[in-house]
Amino acid sequence: MLRRLTIPLLALLVSQALALAAVAQTGGQMRRSSGAYTAPASSESTVSYDDVPVEGEMTSSDWAGSCSDGTCGPECGICRPLGGSWARLEMLLWTTRGMNVPALVTTSNTGTARNIAGVLGEGSTRVLYGDDTVNSYTRIGGRFTGGVWLDECRRLGIEGDYFGLENETENYSQNTAGNAILARPFYDIVNGQETAQLVSFPNVISGSVNVDAVTKFQGSGIRFINNLCGAQGCCPSILNNCNTVPTSYQVQMLLGYRYLRLDDSLEITEDLTSLDTAAPGSFFVRDMFETDNQFHGGDIGFVYSTRRGCWSLDILSKVAIGSTYSRISIDGNTLITEGNQTTNNTGGLLAQRTNIGDYTANEFAMVPELGLTLGYQLNPCWRFTMGYTLLYWSRVARAGDQIDTDINPNLIPPEDPAVTTHLRPEFNLAYTDFWGTGLNLGLEATW
């Protein structure tokens, strides 16, 4: 990526050097004549290049002038930004990559035999929840950015930012009161076949099932800014042949630190009551899968900014290189009530003693980011911005990917204590990638 960026930057530097040399040969400041700029006719009007103010510096010529002396008109001078500090508050409207979830809840037509009810692959089985991506909707968020120049020439600055999206929650709930079929499918590793645990089946069991999926995403960073090159001048207004507008461009290099955090949780619960008079009782089954991903890395990139009058365009390209620290937590339990006695057993359905626990890992990761921001300078202090951001995270652990649907049914509570083989489900850390993209609307203050 750095090699691809270096070539256009070198070309840009060369072209600007040639342009500055041409200006120097014509005597410095340009003058407007018949709709175009030409060299000054006399030495009295010549201004040396040293007299040109640094980018952003306010001078009297920014606020007064006419086309006869070649300075920028007052109506556009008022658009020039002030001072050496800035702060921007943005509203984000982003979409993020969802979480893959296996089939968690199924149903079958009434009258289906009990041994194939809700079983994946059977003719009448339909998936009610899962076997899909969840939490992939567009959501609102916010981002705050602030910075300050560290020297009067504004060649070196420091900037920080924080952003966060609202928590994305998806809930599924189903209760048939025993009048229809509900099931939770899995693969029987002992007998080598698809099967299902019944949640609701006429005259056998009545129950409800709930699934809650939550995703949280936020990040922050801090970076130094180095102005590599830039220039400013005046050009004709496309709306007025007399007044001229200020123009400028600059190329900045960014070097800093980037932090990202992505949290997922997936909880499945069942509340069951036996309808079999020969085996009365009630059951509460819970499976919980949680992941917490944190990225820490060094950030490097470039910003190209160009301004014409009150309008501005900023193009950002950067990449953070570091590691993702992932924590995965799996938990489950079953409450069994028989008579007046309730026992709490380790393990639910997809979370058993064979995979329950807390796990951690560190993996190399990269976070490229692209940004495009269009701005309009309302006055010297305020600028309205509208932009687009694409952020990619190469290595994360999602909660849904940590589910193992291969199960030894003898481990389901109350567990057969003699089970020593076919110890499934098991934990196998699974990684995927993640991205966020969307629009940004903001207001920037400069002082």
RONU-808141 format. One record per residue (C-alpha): x, y, z; residue in three letters. Coordinates in nm, 2 decimals, padded with zeros to 4 digits. Example, Ala and Ser with C-alpha at 12.3 -4.5 7.8 and 13.67 -1.06 7.14 Angstrom:
% residues 2
+--------+--------+--------+-----+
|     px |     py |     pz |   r |
+--------+--------+--------+-----+
|  01.23 | -00.45 |  00.78 | Ala |
|  01.37 | -00.11 |  00.71 | Ser |
+--------+--------+--------+-----+
END
This chain:
% residues 447
+--------+--------+--------+-----+
|     px |     py |     pz |   r |
+--------+--------+--------+-----+
|  00.00 |  00.00 |  00.00 | Met |
|  00.28 |  00.24 |  00.09 | Leu |
|  00.44 |  00.18 | -00.25 | Arg |
|  00.12 |  00.26 | -00.43 | Arg |
|  00.08 |  00.58 | -00.23 | Leu |
|  00.44 |  00.69 | -00.28 | Thr |
|  00.42 |  00.71 | -00.66 | Ile |
|  00.13 |  00.96 | -00.68 | Pro |
|  00.28 |  01.16 | -00.39 | Leu |
|  00.61 |  01.20 | -00.58 | Leu |
|  00.43 |  01.30 | -00.89 | Ala |
|  00.23 |  01.56 | -00.69 | Leu |
|  00.55 |  01.70 | -00.54 | Leu |
|  00.72 |  01.73 | -00.87 | Val |
|  00.42 |  01.90 | -01.03 | Ser |
|  00.39 |  02.15 | -00.75 | Gln |
|  00.77 |  02.23 | -00.76 | Ala |
|  00.73 |  02.30 | -01.13 | Leu |
|  00.43 |  02.52 | -01.07 | Ala |
|  00.62 |  02.72 | -00.80 | Leu |
|  00.92 |  02.76 | -01.03 | Ala |
|  00.69 |  02.90 | -01.30 | Ala |
|  00.54 |  03.15 | -01.05 | Val |
|  00.88 |  03.26 | -00.94 | Ala |
|  00.99 |  03.32 | -01.30 | Gln |
|  00.68 |  03.54 | -01.36 | Thr |
|  00.76 |  03.76 | -01.07 | Gly |
|  00.56 |  03.60 | -00.79 | Gly |
|  00.20 |  03.72 | -00.75 | Gln |
| -00.04 |  03.67 | -01.04 | Met |
| -00.28 |  03.93 | -01.18 | Arg |
| -00.61 |  03.88 | -01.34 | Arg |
| -00.65 |  04.01 | -01.70 | Ser |
| -00.94 |  03.94 | -01.94 | Ser |
| -01.06 |  03.64 | -01.74 | Gly |
| -00.71 |  03.48 | -01.70 | Ala |
| -00.41 |  03.53 | -01.48 | Tyr |
| -00.09 |  03.68 | -01.63 | Thr |
|  00.24 |  03.81 | -01.49 | Ala |
|  00.23 |  04.16 | -01.35 | Pro |
|  00.31 |  04.43 | -01.60 | Ala |
|  00.53 |  04.64 | -01.38 | Ser |
|  00.77 |  04.58 | -01.09 | Ser |
|  00.56 |  04.80 | -00.87 | Glu |
|  00.29 |  04.54 | -00.84 | Ser |
|  00.53 |  04.25 | -00.80 | Thr |
|  00.50 |  04.06 | -00.47 | Val |
|  00.77 |  03.81 | -00.38 | Ser |
|  00.68 |  03.45 | -00.28 | Tyr |
|  00.80 |  03.52 |  00.07 | Asp |
|  00.50 |  03.76 |  00.11 | Asp |
|  00.25 |  03.49 |  00.06 | Val |
|  00.10 |  03.40 |  00.40 | Pro |
|  00.12 |  03.04 |  00.53 | Val |
| -00.19 |  02.83 |  00.49 | Glu |
| -00.47 |  02.94 |  00.73 | Gly |
| -00.29 |  03.27 |  00.83 | Glu |
| -00.52 |  03.57 |  00.83 | Met |
| -00.40 |  03.88 |  00.65 | Thr |
| -00.57 |  04.20 |  00.54 | Ser |
| -00.58 |  04.08 |  00.18 | Ser |
| -00.81 |  03.80 |  00.29 | Asp |
| -01.08 |  04.05 |  00.38 | Trp |
| -01.04 |  04.32 |  00.11 | Ala |
| -00.94 |  04.35 | -00.25 | Gly |
| -01.08 |  04.35 | -00.60 | Ser |
| -01.00 |  04.20 | -00.94 | Cys |
| -00.78 |  04.50 | -01.03 | Ser |
| -00.51 |  04.41 | -00.77 | Asp |
| -00.53 |  04.04 | -00.80 | Gly |
| -00.62 |  03.97 | -00.43 | Thr |
| -00.90 |  03.75 | -00.32 | Cys |
| -01.25 |  03.90 | -00.29 | Gly |
| -01.40 |  03.97 |  00.05 | Pro |
| -01.70 |  03.74 |  00.00 | Glu |
| -01.47 |  03.44 | -00.02 | Cys |
| -01.21 |  03.57 |  00.22 | Gly |
| -01.46 |  03.52 |  00.50 | Ile |
| -01.47 |  03.15 |  00.43 | Cys |
| -01.10 |  03.10 |  00.52 | Arg |
| -01.06 |  02.89 |  00.84 | Pro |
| -00.91 |  03.04 |  01.15 | Leu |
| -00.65 |  02.94 |  01.42 | Gly |
| -00.45 |  02.64 |  01.53 | Gly |
| -00.71 |  02.42 |  01.70 | Ser |
| -01.01 |  02.23 |  01.58 | Trp |
| -01.29 |  02.00 |  01.70 | Ala |
| -01.55 |  01.81 |  01.49 | Arg |
| -01.87 |  01.63 |  01.60 | Leu |
| -02.02 |  01.39 |  01.36 | Glu |
| -02.33 |  01.18 |  01.34 | Met |
| -02.26 |  00.83 |  01.19 | Leu |
| -02.50 |  00.62 |  00.99 | Leu |
| -02.31 |  00.30 |  00.94 | Trp |
| -02.37 | -00.06 |  00.85 | Thr |
| -02.15 | -00.33 |  01.00 | Thr |
| -02.09 | -00.69 |  00.90 | Arg |
| -02.33 | -00.92 |  01.08 | Gly |
| -02.27 | -01.23 |  01.29 | Met |
| -02.31 | -01.58 |  01.14 | Asn |
| -02.54 | -01.80 |  01.34 | Val |
| -02.62 | -02.17 |  01.29 | Pro |
| -02.97 | -02.30 |  01.28 | Ala |
| -03.09 | -02.26 |  01.64 | Leu |
| -03.47 | -02.30 |  01.63 | Val |
| -03.68 | -02.52 |  01.39 | Thr |
| -04.03 | -02.63 |  01.34 | Thr |
| -04.22 | -02.90 |  01.14 | Ser |
| -04.57 | -02.95 |  01.02 | Asn |
| -04.83 | -03.07 |  01.28 | Thr |
| -04.85 | -03.45 |  01.26 | Gly |
| -04.48 | -03.50 |  01.20 | Thr |
| -04.34 | -03.80 |  01.38 | Ala |
| -04.17 | -03.72 |  01.71 | Arg |
| -03.83 | -03.87 |  01.61 | Asn |
| -03.79 | -03.64 |  01.31 | Ile |
| -03.97 | -03.33 |  01.44 | Ala |
| -03.75 | -03.02 |  01.38 | Gly |
| -03.47 | -03.23 |  01.24 | Val |
| -03.26 | -03.06 |  00.97 | Leu |
| -03.28 | -03.23 |  00.64 | Gly |
| -03.63 | -03.37 |  00.69 | Glu |
| -03.89 | -03.27 |  00.43 | Gly |
| -04.12 | -03.06 |  00.65 | Ser |
| -03.85 | -02.90 |  00.87 | Thr |
| -03.82 | -02.52 |  00.85 | Arg |
| -03.56 | -02.30 |  01.02 | Val |
| -03.73 | -02.03 |  01.24 | Leu |
| -03.41 | -01.87 |  01.36 | Tyr |
| -03.05 | -01.90 |  01.26 | Gly |
| -02.87 | -02.04 |  00.96 | Asp |
| -02.82 | -01.68 |  00.87 | Asp |
| -02.65 | -01.35 |  00.95 | Thr |
| -02.78 | -01.14 |  01.24 | Val |
| -02.71 | -00.78 |  01.35 | Asn |
| -02.63 | -00.65 |  01.01 | Ser |
| -02.86 | -00.35 |  01.02 | Tyr |
| -02.77 |  00.02 |  00.97 | Thr |
| -02.74 |  00.20 |  01.30 | Arg |
| -02.67 |  00.55 |  01.43 | Ile |
| -02.35 |  00.65 |  01.61 | Gly |
| -02.13 |  00.94 |  01.69 | Gly |
| -01.76 |  01.05 |  01.64 | Arg |
| -01.57 |  01.33 |  01.81 | Phe |
| -01.24 |  01.45 |  01.66 | Thr |
| -01.01 |  01.72 |  01.80 | Gly |
| -00.66 |  01.85 |  01.73 | Gly |
| -00.41 |  02.13 |  01.76 | Val |
| -00.11 |  02.25 |  01.56 | Trp |
|  00.21 |  02.24 |  01.76 | Leu |
|  00.40 |  02.51 |  01.57 | Asp |
|  00.31 |  02.85 |  01.42 | Glu |
|  00.38 |  02.73 |  01.07 | Cys |
|  00.13 |  02.44 |  01.12 | Arg |
|  00.37 |  02.17 |  01.00 | Arg |
|  00.33 |  01.95 |  01.30 | Leu |
|  00.01 |  01.88 |  01.48 | Gly |
| -00.16 |  01.62 |  01.70 | Ile |
| -00.52 |  01.48 |  01.67 | Glu |
| -00.74 |  01.23 |  01.85 | Gly |
| -01.08 |  01.08 |  01.79 | Asp |
| -01.34 |  00.85 |  01.95 | Tyr |
| -01.64 |  00.69 |  01.78 | Phe |
| -01.91 |  00.45 |  01.89 | Gly |
| -02.22 |  00.29 |  01.74 | Leu |
| -02.54 |  00.22 |  01.92 | Glu |
| -02.57 | -00.14 |  02.05 | Asn |
| -02.73 | -00.36 |  01.79 | Glu |
| -02.98 | -00.61 |  01.95 | Thr |
| -03.19 | -00.88 |  01.78 | Glu |
| -03.44 | -01.08 |  01.98 | Asn |
| -03.64 | -01.38 |  01.88 | Tyr |
| -03.91 | -01.54 |  02.10 | Ser |
| -04.15 | -01.82 |  02.03 | Gln |
| -04.41 | -01.99 |  02.25 | Asn |
| -04.66 | -02.24 |  02.11 | Thr |
| -04.80 | -02.36 |  02.45 | Ala |
| -04.76 | -02.72 |  02.33 | Gly |
| -05.00 | -02.68 |  02.03 | Asn |
| -04.73 | -02.69 |  01.76 | Ala |
| -04.38 | -02.82 |  01.71 | Ile |
| -04.07 | -02.63 |  01.82 | Leu |
| -03.72 | -02.78 |  01.84 | Ala |
| -03.35 | -02.71 |  01.87 | Arg |
| -03.15 | -02.90 |  01.61 | Pro |
| -02.81 | -03.06 |  01.65 | Phe |
| -02.59 | -03.34 |  01.51 | Tyr |
| -02.58 | -03.66 |  01.72 | Asp |
| -02.21 | -03.74 |  01.72 | Ile |
| -02.27 | -04.08 |  01.89 | Val |
| -02.52 | -04.21 |  01.63 | Asn |
| -02.39 | -04.01 |  01.34 | Gly |
| -02.72 | -03.84 |  01.25 | Gln |
| -02.91 | -03.51 |  01.26 | Glu |
| -03.16 | -03.49 |  01.55 | Thr |
| -03.33 | -03.22 |  01.77 | Ala |
| -03.42 | -03.14 |  02.12 | Gln |
| -03.80 | -03.08 |  02.15 | Leu |
| -03.91 | -02.75 |  02.29 | Val |
| -04.28 | -02.80 |  02.21 | Ser |
| -04.47 | -03.10 |  02.09 | Phe |
| -04.84 | -03.18 |  02.13 | Pro |
| -04.91 | -03.40 |  02.44 | Asn |
| -04.54 | -03.43 |  02.51 | Val |
| -04.39 | -03.10 |  02.61 | Ile |
| -04.49 | -02.73 |  02.62 | Ser |
| -04.23 | -02.46 |  02.62 | Gly |
| -04.09 | -02.13 |  02.48 | Ser |
| -03.75 | -02.04 |  02.33 | Val |
| -03.58 | -01.71 |  02.33 | Asn |
| -03.26 | -01.59 |  02.14 | Val |
| -03.09 | -01.26 |  02.22 | Asp |
| -02.80 | -01.14 |  02.00 | Ala |
| -02.61 | -00.82 |  02.09 | Val |
| -02.32 | -00.65 |  01.91 | Thr |
| -02.12 | -00.35 |  02.03 | Lys |
| -01.86 | -00.16 |  01.83 | Phe |
| -01.64 |  00.14 |  01.92 | Gln |
| -01.29 |  00.28 |  01.87 | Gly |
| -01.05 |  00.56 |  01.93 | Ser |
| -00.70 |  00.68 |  01.82 | Gly |
| -00.44 |  00.94 |  01.85 | Ile |
| -00.19 |  01.05 |  01.58 | Arg |
|  00.07 |  01.31 |  01.49 | Phe |
|  00.01 |  01.51 |  01.17 | Ile |
|  00.30 |  01.62 |  00.95 | Asn |
|  00.23 |  01.86 |  00.66 | Asn |
|  00.45 |  01.73 |  00.38 | Leu |
|  00.37 |  01.99 |  00.12 | Cys |
|  00.11 |  02.24 |  00.02 | Gly |
|  00.04 |  02.56 | -00.17 | Ala |
| -00.22 |  02.84 | -00.19 | Gln |
| -00.33 |  03.10 | -00.43 | Gly |
| -00.63 |  03.26 | -00.61 | Cys |
| -00.84 |  03.16 | -00.91 | Cys |
| -01.13 |  03.31 | -01.10 | Pro |
| -01.48 |  03.27 | -00.95 | Ser |
| -01.71 |  03.06 | -01.18 | Ile |
| -02.00 |  03.29 | -01.07 | Leu |
| -01.84 |  03.63 | -01.09 | Asn |
| -01.58 |  03.74 | -01.35 | Asn |
| -01.44 |  04.01 | -01.12 | Cys |
| -01.39 |  03.86 | -00.78 | Asn |
| -01.15 |  03.57 | -00.72 | Thr |
| -01.16 |  03.29 | -00.48 | Val |
| -00.88 |  03.14 | -00.26 | Pro |
| -00.75 |  02.80 | -00.34 | Thr |
| -00.51 |  02.57 | -00.16 | Ser |
| -00.40 |  02.21 | -00.13 | Tyr |
| -00.19 |  02.02 |  00.12 | Gln |
| -00.07 |  01.66 |  00.18 | Val |
| -00.04 |  01.54 |  00.53 | Gln |
|  00.12 |  01.23 |  00.68 | Met |
| -00.04 |  01.06 |  00.98 | Leu |
|  00.14 |  00.85 |  01.24 | Leu |
| -00.02 |  00.72 |  01.56 | Gly |
| -00.20 |  00.46 |  01.75 | Tyr |
| -00.54 |  00.29 |  01.68 | Arg |
| -00.77 |  00.10 |  01.92 | Tyr |
| -01.09 | -00.09 |  01.83 | Leu |
| -01.33 | -00.30 |  02.03 | Arg |
| -01.60 | -00.54 |  01.91 | Leu |
| -01.82 | -00.73 |  02.16 | Asp |
| -02.08 | -01.00 |  02.07 | Asp |
| -02.31 | -01.20 |  02.29 | Ser |
| -02.56 | -01.48 |  02.19 | Leu |
| -02.79 | -01.62 |  02.45 | Glu |
| -03.04 | -01.90 |  02.39 | Ile |
| -03.29 | -02.00 |  02.67 | Thr |
| -03.57 | -02.25 |  02.69 | Glu |
| -03.85 | -02.27 |  02.95 | Asp |
| -04.01 | -02.62 |  02.93 | Leu |
| -04.29 | -02.81 |  03.11 | Thr |
| -04.35 | -03.18 |  03.06 | Ser |
| -04.69 | -03.28 |  02.95 | Leu |
| -04.62 | -03.65 |  03.01 | Asp |
| -04.80 | -03.75 |  03.33 | Thr |
| -04.55 | -04.04 |  03.37 | Ala |
| -04.26 | -03.80 |  03.38 | Ala |
| -04.37 | -03.46 |  03.52 | Pro |
| -04.13 | -03.18 |  03.57 | Gly |
| -04.01 | -02.84 |  03.44 | Ser |
| -03.68 | -02.74 |  03.28 | Phe |
| -03.50 | -02.41 |  03.22 | Phe |
| -03.21 | -02.44 |  02.97 | Val |
| -02.95 | -02.17 |  02.90 | Arg |
| -02.66 | -02.14 |  02.66 | Asp |
| -02.44 | -01.83 |  02.65 | Met |
| -02.16 | -01.74 |  02.40 | Phe |
| -01.97 | -01.42 |  02.44 | Glu |
| -01.67 | -01.27 |  02.25 | Thr |
| -01.46 | -00.96 |  02.32 | Asp |
| -01.22 | -00.84 |  02.06 | Asn |
| -00.97 | -00.56 |  02.12 | Gln |
| -00.73 | -00.43 |  01.85 | Phe |
| -00.41 | -00.24 |  01.94 | His |
| -00.19 | -00.12 |  01.66 | Gly |
|  00.03 |  00.15 |  01.50 | Gly |
| -00.15 |  00.37 |  01.25 | Asp |
|  00.01 |  00.53 |  00.94 | Ile |
| -00.16 |  00.71 |  00.65 | Gly |
| -00.20 |  01.02 |  00.43 | Phe |
| -00.46 |  01.29 |  00.39 | Val |
| -00.49 |  01.49 |  00.07 | Tyr |
| -00.69 |  01.82 |  00.12 | Ser |
| -00.79 |  02.07 | -00.14 | Thr |
| -00.99 |  02.39 | -00.10 | Arg |
| -01.16 |  02.62 | -00.35 | Arg |
| -01.34 |  02.92 | -00.19 | Gly |
| -01.58 |  02.79 |  00.08 | Cys |
| -01.56 |  02.43 | -00.04 | Trp |
| -01.32 |  02.16 |  00.07 | Ser |
| -01.24 |  01.80 | -00.01 | Leu |
| -01.04 |  01.57 |  00.22 | Asp |
| -00.93 |  01.22 |  00.11 | Ile |
| -00.80 |  00.99 |  00.38 | Leu |
| -00.61 |  00.66 |  00.33 | Ser |
| -00.45 |  00.48 |  00.62 | Lys |
| -00.38 |  00.14 |  00.77 | Val |
| -00.32 |  00.02 |  01.13 | Ala |
| -00.10 | -00.28 |  01.19 | Ile |
| -00.11 | -00.47 |  01.52 | Gly |
| -00.28 | -00.75 |  01.70 | Ser |
| -00.63 | -00.86 |  01.80 | Thr |
| -00.67 | -00.98 |  02.16 | Tyr |
| -00.98 | -01.20 |  02.18 | Ser |
| -01.16 | -01.33 |  02.48 | Arg |
| -01.42 | -01.60 |  02.44 | Ile |
| -01.66 | -01.71 |  02.72 | Ser |
| -01.89 | -02.01 |  02.69 | Ile |
| -02.14 | -02.09 |  02.97 | Asp |
| -02.45 | -02.30 |  03.02 | Gly |
| -02.67 | -02.45 |  03.28 | Asn |
| -03.00 | -02.64 |  03.32 | Thr |
| -03.25 | -02.60 |  03.61 | Leu |
| -03.45 | -02.92 |  03.66 | Ile |
| -03.75 | -02.91 |  03.89 | Thr |
| -03.91 | -03.23 |  04.00 | Glu |
| -04.17 | -03.22 |  04.27 | Gly |
| -04.06 | -02.94 |  04.50 | Asn |
| -03.69 | -02.98 |  04.44 | Gln |
| -03.48 | -02.78 |  04.19 | Thr |
| -03.13 | -02.88 |  04.09 | Thr |
| -02.88 | -02.66 |  03.89 | Asn |
| -02.68 | -02.87 |  03.64 | Asn |
| -02.38 | -02.76 |  03.45 | Thr |
| -02.44 | -02.75 |  03.07 | Gly |
| -02.74 | -02.65 |  02.85 | Gly |
| -02.76 | -02.79 |  02.50 | Leu |
| -02.48 | -02.63 |  02.29 | Leu |
| -02.27 | -02.54 |  02.60 | Ala |
| -02.16 | -02.85 |  02.79 | Gln |
| -01.87 | -02.92 |  03.03 | Arg |
| -01.67 | -03.01 |  02.72 | Thr |
| -01.66 | -02.65 |  02.59 | Asn |
| -01.76 | -02.43 |  02.88 | Ile |
| -01.49 | -02.19 |  02.99 | Gly |
| -01.30 | -01.87 |  02.92 | Asp |
| -01.05 | -01.87 |  02.64 | Tyr |
| -00.80 | -01.60 |  02.51 | Thr |
| -00.59 | -01.56 |  02.21 | Ala |
| -00.37 | -01.30 |  02.03 | Asn |
| -00.37 | -01.28 |  01.65 | Glu |
| -00.19 | -01.05 |  01.40 | Phe |
| -00.44 | -00.81 |  01.23 | Ala |
| -00.47 | -00.51 |  01.00 | Met |
| -00.72 | -00.23 |  00.99 | Val |
| -00.73 | -00.03 |  00.67 | Pro |
| -00.95 |  00.28 |  00.66 | Glu |
| -01.06 |  00.50 |  00.37 | Leu |
| -01.25 |  00.83 |  00.41 | Gly |
| -01.39 |  01.10 |  00.19 | Leu |
| -01.51 |  01.43 |  00.34 | Thr |
| -01.68 |  01.72 |  00.16 | Leu |
| -01.69 |  02.04 |  00.36 | Gly |
| -01.84 |  02.39 |  00.33 | Tyr |
| -01.69 |  02.68 |  00.53 | Gln |
| -01.99 |  02.86 |  00.68 | Leu |
| -01.76 |  03.13 |  00.84 | Asn |
| -01.41 |  03.15 |  00.97 | Pro |
| -01.50 |  02.94 |  01.27 | Cys |
| -01.75 |  02.68 |  01.15 | Trp |
| -01.74 |  02.42 |  00.87 | Arg |
| -02.02 |  02.18 |  00.77 | Phe |
| -01.90 |  01.83 |  00.66 | Thr |
| -02.05 |  01.53 |  00.49 | Met |
| -01.85 |  01.22 |  00.42 | Gly |
| -01.81 |  00.85 |  00.37 | Tyr |
| -01.60 |  00.60 |  00.57 | Thr |
| -01.50 |  00.24 |  00.50 | Leu |
| -01.32 |  00.05 |  00.78 | Leu |
| -01.20 | -00.31 |  00.76 | Tyr |
| -01.08 | -00.54 |  01.05 | Trp |
| -00.90 | -00.85 |  00.93 | Ser |
| -00.92 | -01.07 |  01.23 | Arg |
| -01.20 | -01.10 |  01.49 | Val |
| -01.38 | -01.38 |  01.68 | Ala |
| -01.76 | -01.36 |  01.66 | Arg |
| -01.99 | -01.53 |  01.91 | Ala |
| -02.19 | -01.73 |  01.65 | Gly |
| -01.88 | -01.88 |  01.50 | Asp |
| -01.78 | -02.04 |  01.83 | Gln |
| -02.09 | -02.27 |  01.84 | Ile |
| -02.03 | -02.64 |  01.79 | Asp |
| -02.35 | -02.82 |  01.69 | Thr |
| -02.20 | -03.17 |  01.71 | Asp |
| -02.32 | -03.30 |  02.05 | Ile |
| -02.30 | -03.62 |  02.25 | Asn |
| -02.67 | -03.64 |  02.37 | Pro |
| -02.55 | -03.83 |  02.68 | Asn |
| -02.39 | -03.51 |  02.81 | Leu |
| -02.72 | -03.32 |  02.81 | Ile |
| -02.83 | -03.28 |  03.18 | Pro |
| -02.89 | -03.49 |  03.37 | Pro |
| -02.57 | -03.61 |  03.24 | Glu |
| -02.46 | -03.98 |  03.23 | Asp |
| -02.15 | -03.98 |  03.46 | Pro |
| -02.00 | -04.26 |  03.26 | Ala |
| -01.95 | -04.05 |  02.95 | Val |
| -01.58 | -04.05 |  02.86 | Thr |
| -01.58 | -04.07 |  02.48 | Thr |
| -01.73 | -03.85 |  02.20 | His |
| -01.67 | -03.54 |  02.42 | Leu |
| -01.86 | -03.29 |  02.21 | Arg |
| -01.94 | -03.01 |  02.18 | Pro |
| -01.58 | -02.88 |  02.19 | Glu |
| -01.42 | -02.54 |  02.17 | Phe |
| -01.23 | -02.46 |  01.85 | Asn |
| -01.14 | -02.09 |  01.81 | Leu |
| -01.28 | -01.96 |  01.48 | Ala |
| -01.19 | -01.62 |  01.33 | Tyr |
| -01.35 | -01.41 |  01.06 | Thr |
| -01.32 | -01.05 |  00.93 | Asp |
| -01.54 | -00.75 |  01.01 | Phe |
| -01.62 | -00.42 |  00.84 | Trp |
| -01.81 | -00.10 |  00.90 | Gly |
| -01.91 |  00.15 |  00.64 | Thr |
| -02.15 |  00.44 |  00.60 | Gly |
| -02.21 |  00.82 |  00.59 | Leu |
| -02.09 |  01.09 |  00.83 | Asn |
| -02.26 |  01.43 |  00.89 | Leu |
| -02.07 |  01.68 |  01.10 | Gly |
| -01.99 |  02.03 |  01.22 | Leu |
| -01.64 |  02.15 |  01.27 | Glu |
| -01.52 |  02.44 |  01.48 | Ala |
| -01.18 |  02.61 |  01.43 | Thr |
| -01.02 |  02.87 |  01.66 | Trp |
+--------+--------+--------+-----+
END
